[in-house]
């Protein structure tokens, strides 16, 4: 991830781009010791200002639509692996407990990151895009509180 962000900041400096928020990563699945997933390193920039040019292979501009998110903030040791997994679990649990559904890859937003995992000054936000789940059909098993497996 570090080399990805360094490359993006180098490209951004040629613009120069107008950033609209902190750097973040999008996780397209579970990423731990047992599994791998696509992870995108992202820098949000203004679409109405300078645009990046001549992007190297593997780097692209992505228009991510706005969406409501369920989120929590973690700091210090809680923002380091593997402790950070409890924040992901808490947000995912809140989403399902409150009748929402997942609407895209989860984001790990770097509000403060000094480069050392677990550093007390680090502050990250776990933000999962959500959408309201459709209301159950009248008389359906979901409406009655039962679910099929």
C-alpha positions as CSV (number, residue, x, y, z in Angstrom):
1,X,0.0,0.0,0.0
2,X,2.8,2.4,0.9
3,X,4.3,2.2,-2.6
4,X,0.9,2.6,-4.2
5,X,0.3,5.8,-2.3
6,X,3.8,7.1,-3.0
7,X,3.2,6.6,-6.7
8,X,-0.2,8.3,-6.6
9,X,1.2,11.3,-4.7
10,X,3.9,11.6,-7.3
11,X,1.4,11.7,-10.1
12,X,-0.8,14.0,-8.1
13,X,2.0,16.5,-7.7
14,X,2.3,16.8,-11.5
15,X,-1.3,18.1,-11.6
16,X,-1.5,19.4,-9.1
17,X,-4.7,17.8,-7.9
18,X,-7.1,19.4,-5.5
19,X,-7.8,16.8,-2.8
20,X,-11.3,16.6,-1.4
21,X,-10.6,14.3,1.6
22,X,-8.1,12.0,3.2
23,X,-6.6,8.9,1.4
24,X,-8.5,5.7,1.8
25,X,-8.5,2.1,0.8
26,X,-11.4,0.0,-0.6
27,X,-11.5,-3.6,0.4
28,X,-13.4,-5.9,-2.0
29,X,-13.5,-8.9,0.4
30,X,-12.0,-10.3,3.5
31,X,-8.3,-9.7,3.7
32,X,-6.5,-11.6,6.5
33,X,-4.0,-14.5,7.0
34,X,-6.3,-17.0,5.4
35,X,-7.6,-15.1,2.4
36,X,-6.7,-12.4,-0.1
37,X,-8.9,-9.8,-1.7
38,X,-8.6,-6.9,-4.1
39,X,-7.6,-3.7,-2.3
40,X,-7.7,-0.3,-4.0
41,X,-5.5,2.5,-2.7
42,X,-7.5,5.8,-3.3
43,X,-6.9,9.5,-3.3
44,X,-10.0,11.6,-3.6
45,X,-9.7,14.7,-5.8
46,X,-11.9,17.3,-7.3
47,X,-13.5,16.4,-10.6
48,X,-13.8,20.1,-11.5
49,X,-10.1,20.9,-11.0
50,X,-6.9,19.5,-12.6
51,X,-7.0,15.9,-13.7
52,X,-4.2,13.3,-13.5
53,X,-2.5,12.6,-16.8
54,X,-0.4,9.7,-18.2
55,X,-1.3,7.2,-15.5
56,X,1.0,4.1,-15.2
57,X,-0.4,0.6,-15.7
58,X,-2.7,-0.4,-12.8
59,X,-3.5,3.2,-11.9
60,X,-6.9,4.6,-13.0
61,X,-9.4,7.3,-12.2
62,X,-12.6,5.9,-10.7
63,X,-15.8,7.8,-10.1
64,X,-17.2,6.5,-6.8
65,X,-20.8,7.6,-6.3
66,X,-21.8,9.1,-3.0
67,X,-23.6,6.7,-0.7
68,X,-24.6,6.7,3.0
69,X,-22.2,4.7,5.1
70,X,-22.2,3.0,8.5
71,X,-19.0,3.9,10.2
72,X,-16.8,3.8,13.3
73,X,-13.5,5.4,14.2
74,X,-10.5,3.6,15.7
75,X,-7.2,5.1,17.0
76,X,-3.8,3.9,18.1
77,X,-3.5,0.2,18.7
78,X,-7.1,-0.4,17.7
79,X,-6.2,0.9,14.2
80,X,-3.6,-1.9,13.8
81,X,-3.9,-5.4,12.4
82,X,-5.4,-7.7,13.8
83,X,-7.2,-5.5,16.4
84,X,-8.8,-3.4,13.6
85,X,-10.9,-6.5,12.6
86,X,-13.2,-5.9,15.6
87,X,-14.1,-2.4,14.1
88,X,-15.0,-4.1,10.8
89,X,-17.1,-6.7,12.7
90,X,-18.9,-4.0,14.7
91,X,-19.8,-2.0,11.6
92,X,-21.0,-5.1,9.7
93,X,-23.0,-6.2,12.7
94,X,-24.7,-2.8,13.0
95,X,-25.6,-2.9,9.3
96,X,-27.3,-6.3,9.6
97,X,-28.9,-5.6,13.0
98,X,-30.5,-2.4,11.7
99,X,-32.0,-3.8,8.5
100,X,-29.5,-2.4,6.0
101,X,-27.6,-4.2,3.3
102,X,-24.1,-3.7,2.1
103,X,-23.8,-1.5,-1.0
104,X,-20.1,-1.7,-2.0
105,X,-16.6,-2.3,-0.8
106,X,-15.8,-1.2,2.8
107,X,-13.5,1.8,3.1
108,X,-10.6,2.3,5.5
109,X,-10.1,6.1,5.7
110,X,-6.8,7.4,6.9
111,X,-7.6,10.6,8.9
112,X,-4.1,10.4,10.6
113,X,-1.5,7.9,9.8
114,X,2.2,8.3,10.7
115,X,3.3,5.1,8.9
116,X,3.8,3.0,12.0
117,X,0.9,0.5,12.7
118,X,-0.4,0.8,16.3
119,X,1.1,4.3,16.8
120,X,-1.1,6.3,19.3
121,X,-1.6,9.2,16.9
122,X,-3.1,7.0,14.1
123,X,-6.8,7.6,13.5
124,X,-8.8,5.6,10.9
125,X,-12.4,5.3,10.0
126,X,-14.1,2.1,8.9
127,X,-17.0,3.2,6.5
128,X,-19.2,0.7,4.8
129,X,-21.6,2.0,2.1
130,X,-25.2,0.9,2.9
131,X,-28.6,0.9,1.4
132,X,-31.9,0.2,3.0
133,X,-33.1,-3.4,2.5
134,X,-36.4,-3.7,0.7
135,X,-39.4,-4.1,3.0
136,X,-40.6,-7.7,3.3
137,X,-43.6,-8.7,1.3
138,X,-46.8,-8.8,3.3
139,X,-47.3,-12.3,4.7
140,X,-43.7,-13.4,3.9
141,X,-41.5,-15.4,6.2
142,X,-39.2,-12.4,6.6
143,X,-42.2,-10.3,7.8
144,X,-43.1,-12.9,10.4
145,X,-39.5,-13.0,11.7
146,X,-38.4,-16.3,10.3
147,X,-35.7,-16.8,7.7
148,X,-34.9,-19.7,5.4
149,X,-31.3,-21.0,5.3
